[in-house]
C-alpha cells in the first residue's frame, strides 16, 4: 500500500511543481517537491527501488513541463544516489544530514538538468542559472525535509514486514 500512496504523492507533487506553484508566484522560486520525495524514498527504501520511481517521476515531469523526454529522469539519478547516503540508521535520528543532502541534491539536479539542456541546445548561461535561484530552491527543499521524511517514515512503519 505504501507504494501506491507514494505514487499518488509523486503525481500530486509533480502537478503542483509544474502547474500550480509557478502560477501562484508567491515566491521567486518553486520548491522541488519531487526532488525531496525521491531523496526521502531513496533514504528509506534504497537506491535500487528508487530507480524505478526516478524514471516514472522524471517522465511525468517531462510531460507536464513540456521538457525533452528523459531529461528530468537523468537529472533525478544523482538525487536517488545521494538519498542512498542517508539510508543508515544513524542518519534517521537526526535531520541535519538529510537537510544538507537535500541542498546538495537540489544543486546536483539543477546542474545535470542545465547541462543536458545545454548539450541539447535548449538553454544558455548554465553557470549563471546555477547561482542564487538554485540556492533559494535548495534552502526551500531543505525546509521540506522534516515533514516529507516524517511522512515517509510513518508510511514505512504502517507497511507490514516482509518475511
N, C-alpha and C positions, 0 to 999 in steps of 0.2 A: 504494500500500500504506500510505503514511503516514496517509492519511485514514481508512482502516479501523482502524488501530491507535489513532488519536486518538478515533474514535467509540467503540471499546471502552473506552478510558481514561475518556472522559466518562461512560459508563454506570456504570462501576465507581465513579468519583468521586461521582456523584450518589447511588448506592446507599449508599456509605459516609457521605456527608454527611447524608443524610436518615434512614437506617435504623439503621446500626450505631454510628457515633460518638456520637450523642446518648444511646444506651442504655448505653454503657460508662461515662459520667460520670467520666472520668479528669480532665478539666479543666472549668472553668466554661463555656467556650465551645468550639464546634467550628470547625475551620478551614474556610474557604471554598474547598474544593478545586476546584470548578467555576469560581469566580471567577479563581483563579490559572491554571487551564488555558486559559480563554478569553483572559485577558490575554496569556499566552505565545503562543497561536496567532495572535492579532492582531499581536503583535510580529514573528513570523516570516513570516506569510502575508499580512498586510494586513487592513484593515477589511472590504472587500467580501466576501471569502471567509468571514470570521469571522461575518458577519451570519447566514448560514445555520446555523452552529453555535450561535449565540445563540438562535435560535428553537427548535432541537431541544433544546438543553440546558435552556432555560427551561421549555418544555412538560414535559420529563421531570421537572424539579424540582417543577413544579406538581402533576403527577400523583402523584409519590411522596410529596410533603409535604402533599397534600390542600389545596392553596392555590388561589386563584382563577386560572383558566386565563389565561395571558398575563402575569401579574404578574411572575414571575421573568424572563421573556423581556424585558419592558420594563426591568426593573432591571439586566439584563446589558448593555443597549445602551451605557451610559456606560463600562462596563468595556472593551468592544471598542474604543470610540473612544480611551480612554486608552492601550490597548495599541498602537494605531497610532502613538502618540508615540515609542514605543521601537523603531520599525521601522528607524531609521537604523543604518548600520554602526558608527557611533561608540559607540552605546549597547550593542551586543552584547559589547564588550570588557570593560565594567565592569558589575557587578551592583548597584551602589548606586542608580542611576537606576531600574531596573526594580523594586527593592525599595520605593523611595519611591512609585513608581506603583502597586504592589500595595496599599500602605496607602491611597492616595488612591482607588483603585478600590473597595476594601472600603467606605470611607465613602460613596462615590457609590452603590454597590449597595444598601447598607442604607438610605440616605436615600431613594432612589427607591422601594424596596420598602415602607418605612414610610409614605411619602407616599401611595402607591397604596392601601395598606390603610386609611389614614385617610380617603381620599376615598370608599372603598367602605364605610366604617363598620365595618370589621373590627378596628380597633385603636385604642388610645388612648395618650396620653403619648409621642408620637413623639420629641419633643425629649429626654425622659428616657432613652428606649431607645437613642438615638444617642450615648450617653456612654461610660462606662468599658468596658462589654462590647464595644462596637464597636472601641474602641482595642485591647483584648486580641486580638480576632479579626484586626484589621489587622496587629498585630505578628506573630501566628502565620502569617498569609498571607505576610508579608514573609520569614519564615524559610523558607517553602516555595518561594520563587522560585528559589534556586540549583539545587536538584535538578530542579524542573519545567522551568526554562529549559534546563538541561543536557540533560535527556532529549529535549525538543522540538528542540533544536539538533542532537542526534545523529540524531533521526528525519528532520530536514530534509536532513542530509548523506547519509543512506542512500538517499534517493529520487533516481533518475536525473534529469538536467537535461532540461527540455523544449526541443525545437528548433522 
